[in-house]
Structures are given as C-alpha cells and as structure tokens.
Amino acid sequence: MLAFLERLRQRAEQAVLVVAHEETLRVCVAYFRGLSDEDMLSVKIDNCELLAFDLSNPGL
C-alpha cells in the first residue's frame, strides 16, 4: 500500500480518484491520520463515502 501511495505522489495530476474496498481505504486513512494498526481497526468507512487526502502532506 505504501508503494502505491508513493506512486500516486509522483504523478503530475492535481487530483486522482481511487476506488477501493473498505480494508484498503482503512489503511489510507491510518496512513494519512498517523493511526496505529490497532486504532486503524476501529475506522469505519461508509459505502460510497468520499474521502480526500493531500498526498503532499501525509499525517506521519
């Protein structure tokens, strides 16, 4: 997942749409919010929920 996020960071586009299942999106949320693996498990993402992340400023 981290390699995927790094490839997104290197793209020239200002916006990229990523469609994924909840588990994959949960990892993204944890990465950008700086959550532990344990805290990541409590993240709930609704069906069709839209999330926005700034790839130039991860929450780590």
Summary of the structure (lengths in Angstrom):
residues: 60
radius of gyration: 11.5
end to end distance: 14.8
largest distance: 33.5
contacts: 106
relative contact order: 0.20
helix: 40%
strand: 0%
